[in-house]
Amino acid sequence: MTDVLDLQAVTIRRGTTTILDQVTWRIGEGERWVVLGRNGAGKTTLLQVASGGMHPTSGTADLLGSRLGRVDVFELRPRIGLSSAALADRIPSGETVHDVVLTAAYGVTGRWRESYEELDEARATDLLRAFGVAHLAERYFGTLSEGERKRVQIARALMSDPELLLLDEPAAGLDLGGREELVQALAELAGDPRSPVLVLVTHHVEEIPPGFTHLLLLRDGRVHAAGPLEEVLTAEQLSGAFGLPLALDRHAGRWAARAVPATA
């Protein structure tokens, strides 16, 4: 079976700075991945490669069976759903929530003169309902709370029925209640066998939803560890990735990490 994502020795350089360094990473059908690392580890850049938005300086990137550099990315990108802060910034604040989701059918932000089929209209409504924001359909995107925006963005990312869904720090900026609501929604998505392959980027183990299966730990642009979540998410591996001693706890399927206090 062809891997959904296959990165081999991917390196990204900008001038004299190496952002990703020899990253090899494979994702198979049905997997739900978490990408974890501290600020500057290369997580967002990795997702840009995985979404077809950035070509490697060296190495190869195969997405959904097609190699970057040999495929029309405009045909490839609709098969990949993406939710990120950079994409959210391009959504017009005066766009209705319904249209924010609907326009993803054409891969655009901001409705203009394009027309949509009834099937598209119905799918947008269904996705808003699935993420608990159907009642906001006629509200303007710019009037939403941060938690509401995050849910709308994920609904939008699913509009094209992608085979791969990439979520770049979807809980960033949320308060505790908003974070927990989002984690619950993502757990439901992860548990649905009809869902696409999922990749969730975060800084915090507390944001890992139940149902995610694999973990990639990044440190300084390199793969620190990767594999099944139950094997890779250990205090030792986490401490190595973040560069300080950490203790790791688990309760009711959720994780928590804290620094180990220095002994007197």
Buried (B, 14 or more C-beta within 10 A) or exposed (E): EEBBBBBBEBBBBEEEEBBBBBBEBEBBEEBBBBBBBBEEBBBBBBBBBBBBBBBBEEBBBBBBEBEBEEBEBEEBBBBBBBBBEEBBEEBBEEBBBBBBBBBBBBEEBEBEEEEBEEEBEEBBBEBBEBBBBBEBBEBBBEEBEEBBBBBBBBBBBBBBEBBBBBBBBBBBEBEEEBBBBBBEBBBBBBEEEEBBBBBBBBBBBBBBBBBBBBBBBBBBBBBBBBEEBEEBBBBEBBBBBBEEEBEBEEEEEBBEBEEEEEEE
